[in-house]
Amino acid sequence: MSDPVVAPSSAGRIGEIDVLRGFALFGILVTNVVVMTTLLSFTGPNSDPQPLYDGTWDRLVYGLVNGFFLGKFYLLFAFLFGYSFTLQIAAAERVGAAPVRRLLRRSGALFLIGLAHVALLWLGDILTLYAGLCLILVLLRKIRPRTALITGAVLYLLFAAVAFIPGSGDIEGLGNIFDLERFREGYTGSFSETFFTQIHVGPVFMLFIWLAQGVPSLAMFLIGMAAGKRRIFEDAALLRRWTPRALWLGCGVGLPISLGTVVMEMKNGSVPSFWYGLQELVNPLVTLTYVAAIVWLARTRWAAPLGRLAPAGRMAASNYIFQSVVLMLVYTGYGLALGDRVPPATVVAIALVTYAAQLWLSVWWLRGHPYGPVEWLLRAATYRQWPTWRRTPAPDSVNAS
């Protein structure tokens, strides 16, 4: 393996982190569109909801998403958040600023953006969760890398142990919390019906996300912080040793479990409780496989195509919000209200088109702006000054005009 080929995307940035963020956006989008389809396509009573889409192709899509997407990409996002946390502290210390104050301002801004997001757009928001968990990272900022790694691993193992409890993976269990029929009718009704449903359901679902994803996200925050303190993406020798081992571990343990999930979902429409727990247990290994594969490809002739993900990763928060806008315009009364009329395979196709558009739009936007719109707001809050909005044309460009 040679030295890194993916160059830093801008001064002070690590190119591979931006690529990984861009890749995580893809996984989050596919996961969210299929989860939303599932939530809006139950029929029957809340005590025994039945999926509208249960054909062979539908089960294949559900199986692929549950095996290779669900529970993997939010772990990747959390890992990268923890890694970036250490970079933000280092950046503050380099200029003699107080890192805690900066981080608290950034967390506050992130929470407010997330609160608007969950109230008006996407009920599965993670920004409020990340803002809250960042306060814990601030308290643990001086923890040693080894301690952070062990603590994160233990937290995740405790979370995975709960997943072995029978019924833990049944999405139908939401019928005990929400009126699924009213949920579907509200989101696929008029604009006002969608708005009031979102206002009513969003905050409750936010708490549900905090409970369901809080512990594993904190675990990956800590593991990411340990990796950031070790600067693994800046240590070429370490990556050369680590990447093949991670690929062997992930492909040998994690991916076979995910393939089993796909097969059982296609055959039975679900997996046994013990297998759901097993899938949760190995999800970090699948995520590790994705990270190792990206790092390995970044040092091959695929580096240039892979680098096209970096601009989307540089404005990941903006793209995350944009995905919610598209999703709500397709699914709900904010737009086409197709939530219960689009089968899983079709929504995945919509996700692919949306992601391709985001890759193009990110390149276009960053040609004229140094930051995405949401990133610009976060920097304004973090540094208490208005960042540059538009790029200054290069001297050659000015002279040529």
C-alpha positions as CSV (number, residue, x, y, z in Angstrom):
1,M,0.0,0.0,0.0
2,S,1.4,3.4,-1.0
3,D,1.1,6.7,0.8
4,P,-2.3,8.5,0.6
5,V,-3.5,9.5,-2.8
6,V,-6.6,11.4,-1.7
7,A,-5.3,14.9,-1.1
8,P,-6.7,17.1,1.6
9,S,-9.8,18.8,0.3
10,S,-8.7,22.2,1.6
11,A,-6.2,23.6,4.0
12,G,-6.2,21.9,7.3
13,R,-8.7,19.2,6.2
14,I,-8.1,15.4,5.9
15,G,-9.4,14.2,2.6
16,E,-10.3,10.7,3.7
17,I,-12.5,12.1,6.5
18,D,-14.5,14.1,3.9
19,V,-14.8,11.1,1.6
20,L,-16.0,9.0,4.5
21,R,-18.6,11.7,5.4
22,G,-19.7,11.8,1.8
23,F,-20.1,8.0,1.8
24,A,-22.0,8.0,5.1
25,L,-24.5,10.5,3.6
26,F,-25.3,7.9,1.0
27,G,-25.9,5.2,3.6
28,I,-28.0,7.5,5.8
29,L,-30.2,8.5,2.9
30,V,-30.9,4.9,1.8
31,T,-31.6,3.9,5.3
32,N,-34.0,6.8,5.9
33,V,-36.0,6.5,2.8
34,V,-36.7,2.8,3.4
35,V,-37.4,3.3,7.1
36,M,-39.9,6.1,6.2
37,T,-41.5,3.8,3.6
38,T,-41.9,1.1,6.3
39,L,-43.4,3.5,8.8
40,L,-46.0,4.9,6.3
41,S,-47.0,1.6,4.8
42,F,-48.5,-0.4,7.7
43,T,-52.1,-1.5,7.5
44,G,-54.3,-3.1,10.1
45,P,-54.6,-2.4,13.9
46,N,-51.8,-1.1,15.9
47,S,-51.7,-4.4,17.8
48,D,-51.0,-6.4,14.6
49,P,-49.8,-4.0,11.8
50,Q,-49.1,-5.6,8.5
51,P,-46.7,-4.2,5.8
52,L,-48.3,-3.1,2.5
53,Y,-45.2,-4.1,0.6
54,D,-44.3,-7.7,1.2
55,G,-43.4,-9.2,-2.2
56,T,-40.1,-10.8,-3.2
57,W,-38.5,-7.5,-4.4
58,D,-39.8,-5.7,-1.3
59,R,-38.3,-8.3,1.0
60,L,-35.0,-8.2,-0.9
61,V,-34.8,-4.4,-0.4
62,Y,-35.6,-4.7,3.2
63,G,-33.1,-7.4,3.7
64,L,-30.3,-5.5,1.9
65,V,-31.0,-2.4,4.0
66,N,-31.2,-4.2,7.3
67,G,-28.1,-6.3,6.5
68,F,-25.8,-3.6,5.0
69,F,-27.3,-0.2,5.9
70,L,-29.4,0.0,9.0
71,G,-27.3,0.6,12.1
72,K,-24.1,0.9,10.2
73,F,-24.0,4.4,8.8
74,Y,-25.1,6.3,11.8
75,L,-22.3,4.5,13.6
76,L,-19.9,5.8,10.9
77,F,-21.3,9.3,11.3
78,A,-20.8,9.1,15.1
79,F,-17.2,7.8,14.7
80,L,-16.4,10.7,12.4
81,F,-18.0,13.2,14.8
82,G,-15.8,11.9,17.6
83,Y,-12.7,12.1,15.4
84,S,-13.6,15.7,14.3
85,F,-14.1,16.7,18.0
86,T,-10.4,16.2,18.6
87,L,-9.5,18.2,15.4
88,Q,-11.7,21.1,16.7
89,I,-9.9,21.1,20.0
90,A,-6.5,21.0,18.3
91,A,-7.5,23.9,16.0
92,A,-8.6,26.0,19.0
93,E,-5.4,25.3,20.9
94,R,-3.2,26.2,17.9
95,V,-4.6,29.8,18.0
96,G,-4.7,30.1,21.8
97,A,-8.5,30.0,21.9
98,A,-10.6,28.3,24.6
99,P,-11.8,25.1,23.0
100,V,-14.5,24.4,25.6
101,R,-16.3,27.6,24.9
102,R,-16.1,27.1,21.2
103,L,-17.4,23.5,21.5
104,L,-20.3,24.6,23.7
105,R,-21.3,27.4,21.3
106,R,-21.1,24.9,18.4
107,S,-23.2,22.3,20.3
108,G,-25.8,24.9,21.1
109,A,-26.1,26.0,17.5
110,L,-26.3,22.4,16.3
111,F,-29.0,21.6,18.8
112,L,-31.2,24.6,17.6
113,I,-30.7,23.5,14.0
114,G,-31.6,20.0,14.9
115,L,-34.7,21.1,16.8
116,A,-36.0,23.0,13.8
117,H,-35.1,20.0,11.7
118,V,-37.1,17.5,13.8
119,A,-40.0,19.9,14.3
120,L,-40.5,20.8,10.6
121,L,-38.8,18.1,8.5
122,W,-37.4,14.7,9.5
123,L,-38.5,13.0,12.7
124,G,-35.4,10.8,12.7
125,D,-33.1,13.7,13.3
126,I,-29.7,13.0,14.9
127,L,-28.4,16.5,15.2
128,T,-30.1,17.2,18.6
129,L,-28.7,13.9,19.9
130,Y,-25.2,14.7,18.7
131,A,-25.3,18.1,20.2
132,G,-26.3,16.7,23.6
133,L,-23.7,13.9,23.5
134,C,-21.1,16.5,22.6
135,L,-21.4,17.9,26.1
136,I,-20.3,14.5,27.4
137,L,-17.3,14.5,25.1
138,V,-16.4,18.0,26.5
139,L,-16.4,16.5,30.0
140,L,-14.3,13.6,28.8
141,R,-12.0,15.6,26.5
142,K,-8.8,14.7,28.4
143,I,-9.5,11.0,28.6
144,R,-6.6,8.8,27.3
145,P,-7.1,7.2,23.9
146,R,-6.9,3.6,25.3
147,T,-9.5,4.5,28.0
148,A,-11.8,6.1,25.4
149,L,-11.5,3.0,23.2
150,I,-12.2,0.5,26.0
151,T,-15.1,2.6,27.3
152,G,-16.7,2.9,23.9
153,A,-16.4,-0.8,23.2
154,V,-18.0,-1.7,26.6
155,L,-20.8,0.7,26.0
156,Y,-21.6,-0.8,22.6
157,L,-21.5,-4.3,24.0
158,L,-24.0,-3.4,26.7
159,F,-26.2,-1.9,24.0
160,A,-25.9,-5.0,21.8
161,A,-26.7,-7.2,24.8
162,V,-30.1,-5.5,25.1
163,A,-30.8,-6.2,21.4
164,F,-30.9,-9.9,22.2
165,I,-34.1,-9.5,24.2
166,P,-37.0,-10.9,22.3
167,G,-39.0,-8.3,20.4
168,S,-36.2,-5.7,20.4
169,G,-36.0,-5.5,16.7
170,D,-39.7,-5.5,15.8
171,I,-40.5,-2.2,14.1
172,E,-44.1,-3.1,14.7
173,G,-43.5,-2.3,18.3
174,L,-43.9,1.3,17.4
175,G,-47.6,0.6,17.4
176,N,-47.4,0.6,21.1
177,I,-46.2,4.2,21.0
178,F,-47.8,5.7,18.0
179,D,-51.2,5.3,16.2
180,L,-49.7,4.0,12.9
181,E,-52.9,4.5,10.9
182,R,-53.2,8.1,12.1
183,F,-49.5,8.6,11.6
184,R,-49.9,7.5,7.9
185,E,-53.0,9.5,7.3
186,G,-51.4,12.6,8.8
187,Y,-48.3,12.5,6.7
188,T,-50.0,11.7,3.4
189,G,-52.8,14.2,3.9
190,S,-52.8,17.9,3.2
191,F,-49.9,20.4,3.8
192,S,-51.5,21.5,7.1
193,E,-52.2,17.9,8.2
194,T,-48.5,17.0,7.6
195,F,-47.3,20.1,9.4
196,F,-49.4,19.4,12.5
197,T,-48.5,15.7,12.5
198,Q,-44.8,16.6,12.3
199,I,-45.2,19.1,15.2
200,H,-47.0,16.5,17.3
201,V,-44.9,13.5,16.5
202,G,-41.4,15.0,15.9
203,P,-40.5,15.8,19.5
204,V,-41.8,12.4,20.7
205,F,-39.8,10.7,18.0
206,M,-36.8,12.7,19.0
207,L,-36.9,11.2,22.4
208,F,-37.2,7.8,20.9
209,I,-34.1,8.4,18.8
210,W,-32.2,9.5,21.9
211,L,-33.2,6.3,23.7
212,A,-32.5,4.0,20.8
213,Q,-29.3,5.6,19.5
214,G,-27.9,7.4,22.4
215,V,-25.7,4.7,23.9
216,P,-24.3,3.3,20.6
217,S,-23.7,6.9,19.3
218,L,-21.8,7.8,22.5
219,A,-19.8,4.6,22.2
220,M,-18.7,5.5,18.6
221,F,-18.1,9.1,19.7
222,L,-15.5,7.8,22.2
223,I,-14.0,5.3,19.7
224,G,-13.7,8.2,17.2
225,M,-12.2,10.4,19.8
226,A,-9.6,7.7,20.6
227,A,-8.8,7.4,16.9
228,G,-8.6,11.2,16.6
229,K,-6.2,11.5,19.5
230,R,-4.1,8.9,17.8
231,R,-4.4,10.7,14.5
232,I,-4.9,7.5,12.6
233,F,-5.8,9.1,9.3
234,E,-2.6,11.1,9.4
235,D,-0.4,8.0,10.1
236,A,0.4,6.3,6.9
237,A,2.4,3.5,8.5
238,L,-0.4,2.7,10.9
239,L,-3.0,2.6,8.1
240,R,-0.8,0.3,6.1
241,R,-0.8,-2.2,9.0
242,W,-4.4,-1.6,10.1
243,T,-6.4,-1.7,6.8
244,P,-5.9,-5.3,5.7
245,R,-6.5,-6.6,9.2
246,A,-9.7,-4.6,9.5
247,L,-10.9,-5.8,6.1
248,W,-10.2,-9.5,7.0
249,L,-12.0,-9.0,10.3
250,G,-15.0,-7.3,8.9
251,C,-15.4,-9.5,5.8
252,G,-14.8,-12.7,7.9
253,V,-17.2,-11.9,10.7
254,G,-19.5,-8.9,10.0
255,L,-20.4,-9.4,6.4
256,P,-21.5,-13.1,6.7
257,I,-24.0,-12.1,9.4
258,S,-25.3,-9.4,7.1
259,L,-25.7,-11.8,4.3
260,G,-27.6,-14.1,6.6
261,T,-29.9,-11.2,7.4
262,V,-30.6,-10.7,3.7
263,V,-31.4,-14.4,3.2
264,M,-33.7,-14.6,6.2
265,E,-35.5,-11.4,5.4
266,M,-36.2,-12.6,1.8
267,K,-37.4,-16.0,3.0
268,N,-39.4,-15.1,6.1
269,G,-39.9,-11.3,6.0
270,S,-38.0,-11.0,9.3
271,V,-35.2,-12.5,11.4
272,P,-35.3,-14.3,14.7
273,S,-34.7,-12.3,17.8
274,F,-31.3,-13.8,18.5
275,W,-30.2,-13.0,14.9
276,Y,-31.3,-9.4,15.3
277,G,-29.1,-9.2,18.4
278,L,-26.2,-10.8,16.5
279,Q,-26.6,-8.3,13.7
280,E,-26.5,-5.4,16.2
281,L,-23.4,-7.0,17.8
282,V,-21.5,-7.1,14.5
283,N,-22.7,-3.8,13.0
284,P,-19.5,-2.0,14.1
285,L,-17.5,-4.6,12.3
286,V,-19.5,-4.0,9.1
287,T,-18.9,-0.2,9.6
288,L,-15.2,-1.0,10.1
289,T,-15.2,-2.9,6.8
290,Y,-16.6,0.2,5.0
291,V,-14.0,2.5,6.6
292,A,-11.1,0.1,5.7
293,A,-12.4,-0.3,2.2
294,I,-12.5,3.5,1.7
295,V,-9.0,3.9,3.1
296,W,-7.7,1.1,1.0
297,L,-9.3,2.4,-2.2
298,A,-8.0,5.9,-1.5
299,R,-4.5,4.5,-2.1
300,T,-5.3,2.8,-5.4
301,R,-6.2,4.0,-8.9
302,W,-9.7,4.4,-7.6
303,A,-8.6,7.4,-5.5
304,A,-9.8,10.0,-8.0
305,P,-13.4,8.7,-8.4
306,L,-13.5,8.2,-4.7
307,G,-12.5,11.8,-4.2
308,R,-15.7,12.9,-5.8
309,L,-17.5,12.1,-2.5
310,A,-15.3,14.6,-0.6
311,P,-17.2,17.8,-1.6
312,A,-20.5,16.3,-0.3
313,G,-18.7,15.3,2.9
314,R,-17.4,18.8,3.4
315,M,-20.9,20.1,3.6
316,A,-22.4,17.0,5.2
317,A,-24.8,18.9,7.6
318,S,-26.2,20.9,4.7
319,N,-26.7,17.7,2.6
320,Y,-28.3,15.9,5.5
321,I,-30.9,18.7,5.8
322,F,-31.3,18.7,2.0
323,Q,-32.0,15.0,2.0
324,S,-34.9,15.6,4.5
325,V,-36.4,18.3,2.3
326,V,-36.4,15.9,-0.7
327,L,-37.7,13.0,1.4
328,M,-40.6,15.1,2.8
329,L,-41.5,16.5,-0.6
330,V,-41.8,13.0,-2.0
331,Y,-43.5,11.3,0.9
332,T,-45.7,13.8,2.6
333,G,-48.4,16.5,2.2
334,Y,-45.5,19.0,1.9
335,G,-45.3,17.8,-1.6
336,L,-46.5,14.7,-3.5
337,A,-47.8,12.7,-0.4
338,L,-46.6,9.4,-1.9
339,G,-45.6,7.9,1.4
340,D,-47.8,4.8,1.2
341,R,-47.8,4.5,-2.6
342,V,-44.1,4.1,-3.4
343,P,-42.6,0.6,-3.0
344,P,-39.2,0.1,-1.4
345,A,-37.3,-0.5,-4.7
346,T,-38.6,2.8,-6.1
347,V,-37.7,4.9,-3.1
348,V,-34.1,3.5,-3.2
349,A,-34.0,4.6,-6.9
350,I,-35.2,8.1,-5.7
351,A,-32.4,8.0,-3.1
352,L,-29.8,7.2,-5.7
353,V,-30.9,10.1,-7.9
354,T,-31.0,12.4,-5.0
355,Y,-27.5,11.4,-3.9
356,A,-26.1,11.8,-7.4
357,A,-27.7,15.3,-7.5
358,Q,-26.1,16.1,-4.1
359,L,-22.6,15.1,-5.4
360,W,-23.0,17.5,-8.3
361,L,-24.6,20.3,-6.3
362,S,-21.8,20.1,-3.6
363,V,-19.1,20.6,-6.2
364,W,-21.0,23.5,-7.8
365,W,-21.7,25.2,-4.4
366,L,-18.1,24.9,-3.1
367,R,-16.8,26.5,-6.3
368,G,-18.4,29.8,-5.1
369,H,-18.6,29.3,-1.3
370,P,-16.1,28.0,1.2
371,Y,-18.7,26.4,3.4
372,G,-22.2,24.8,3.0
373,P,-25.1,26.9,4.4
374,V,-25.5,24.9,7.6
375,E,-21.7,24.7,8.1
376,W,-21.6,28.5,7.6
377,L,-24.1,29.0,10.4
378,L,-22.2,26.6,12.7
379,R,-18.9,28.5,12.1
380,A,-20.7,31.8,12.8
381,A,-21.9,30.5,16.2
382,T,-18.6,28.7,17.0
383,Y,-16.3,31.7,16.3
384,R,-18.8,34.5,17.1
385,Q,-18.2,36.2,13.8
386,W,-19.6,36.1,10.3
387,P,-17.5,33.7,8.1
388,T,-16.8,34.5,4.5
389,W,-19.9,33.7,2.4
390,R,-18.5,33.7,-1.1
391,R,-15.0,32.7,-2.3
392,T,-12.8,35.5,-3.5
393,P,-11.9,34.9,-7.1
394,A,-8.2,34.0,-7.7
395,P,-6.1,36.8,-9.1
396,D,-5.7,35.0,-12.4
397,S,-9.4,34.7,-12.8
398,V,-9.9,38.4,-12.1
399,N,-7.2,39.4,-14.6
400,A,-8.7,37.1,-17.2
401,S,-12.2,38.6,-16.9
